[in-house]
């Protein structure tokens, strides 16, 4: 049986849905040096926007959201301190960030979804938000996004990391009793203030990490090895 399972393993992408178009727009635009490119294509009989964010043992991990309507750019900005997301045809508003939408007519077989991997992210539970914030920071001064999703009656918030290219991939996380109300973590490396959840990354003198909420529990974490 093990040999049969091993032979069925594929290295095709795994597609994971985020909670909303706003979550996806935050993922590709917010706090990036330059917004990531979004790809529009068919998936399970509908149009989606997708972006690859990781590789798990040679298997691309792609996050997506259903495409609400056609346009050339995903537009992200803040109005009165609240996030806004839209699909537009021009980049005329210089106060906004724009992710180009690349329309793919037909996906090659190598980009079509496959779910055959036996590999999983190994969970590492951290003690506090401060440890999580420090772990995500430091790579070209652009922090990795944090992913948020429910598990049983708790919420897991963490970052997917691989400490070397050939080794095990990990989900370094904290366990929360309730869903955070705000989509960013604000923290400082200089004043000793504990990290807090905030509505936007606009206050000067702090560092920020974006949070991306998934539609469902992440399918590729090894929950059997969660620490008690």
C-alpha positions, -999 to 999 in steps of 0.1 A, spaced: 0 0 0 28 24 9 45 18 -25 12 25 -43 7 58 -23 43 69 -30 39 62 -68 8 84 -69 25 115 -54 27 144 -78 46 176 -79 17 196 -94 5 228 -77 -18 228 -47 -44 256 -48 -55 270 -15 -84 296 -13 -81 328 8 -111 342 25 -119 370 1 -107 392 -27 -95 418 -1 -73 391 16 -58 382 -18 -52 419 -27 -35 425 7 -14 394 -1 -1 407 -34 1 444 -26 4 454 10 39 460 24 56 447 -8 86 465 -23 66 461 -56 32 444 -58 33 408 -70 18 399 -103 -17 382 -102 -27 355 -127 -62 350 -140 -72 316 -152 -97 288 -150 -98 266 -119 -125 240 -111 -148 256 -137 -145 292 -127 -121 321 -132 -97 328 -103 -68 351 -94 -38 332 -82 -3 338 -69 24 313 -59 38 319 -24 58 288 -16 72 254 -27 67 223 -5 92 196 -16 91 208 -53 53 212 -52 42 249 -58 18 262 -32 -6 287 -49 -32 309 -31 -63 321 -49 -96 339 -48 -125 338 -73 -124 365 -99 -153 389 -93 -151 408 -126 -127 415 -154 -100 442 -153 -64 449 -158 -52 456 -123 -60 447 -87 -61 480 -68 -52 483 -31 -54 514 -9 -65 529 24 -94 553 28 -101 568 63 -78 541 77 -97 513 62 -85 490 34 -100 491 -1 -97 466 -29 -110 469 -64 -104 457 -100 -96 486 -123 -83 493 -158 -57 519 -151 -31 529 -125 -40 566 -126 -43 570 -88 -8 573 -75 -19 569 -39 -29 533 -46 -9 501 -52 -16 480 -82 -10 443 -90 -10 436 -128 -35 409 -138 -21 385 -163 -48 366 -181 -38 330 -190 -59 314 -218 -50 278 -210 -28 264 -182 -1 239 -191 -2 206 -174 26 216 -150 4 244 -136 -28 224 -133 -38 214 -97 -27 181 -82 -32 170 -46 -10 139 -44 17 151 -21 23 132 11 45 160 25 32 183 52 44 214 70 56 204 104 41 227 131 63 246 156 43 264 182 58 297 195 53 312 229 41 346 219 34 372 191 68 388 197 86 356 188 64 352 157 71 388 146 108 385 150 109 353 130 91 368 100 114 398 98 149 402 83 148 389 47 155 420 26 136 439 52 103 426 38 85 403 63 68 371 52 30 373 54 12 355 82 -16 331 75 -46 328 97 -71 299 98 -93 280 122 -84 247 137 -109 230 160 -121 257 184 -89 279 181 -72 300 154 -37 294 142 -16 324 130 18 317 116 44 317 88 55 289 65 93 286 65 121 264 52 154 269 70 173 253 41 163 245 6 165 207 9 151 203 44 117 201 61 92 229 58 76 243 90 46 262 101 58 284 129 27 297 147 9 309 177 -25 296 189 -52 322 195 -85 318 214 -104 340 189 -100 355 155 -81 388 154 -102 417 144 -74 435 125 -53 424 95 -19 437 105 6 432 134 24 463 146 57 459 164 89 477 172 125 464 177 135 495 196 110 504 223 101 470 238 63 474 232 45 442 227 31 435 192 -5 444 187 -32 438 160 -40 470 141 -63 481 113 -36 496 90 1 500 87 1 538 87 17 548 121 53 559 116 81 544 137 68 508 137 72 477 116 42 458 102 33 423 91 3 415 71 -22 388 80 -39 367 53 -71 348 64 -78 316 46 -113 304 36 -108 271 54 -82 252 76 -49 249 57 -48 215 42 -11 209 43 -2 213 80 6 181 99 -20 186 127 -12 152 142 20 168 155 6 199 170 21 205 204 -2 203 234 
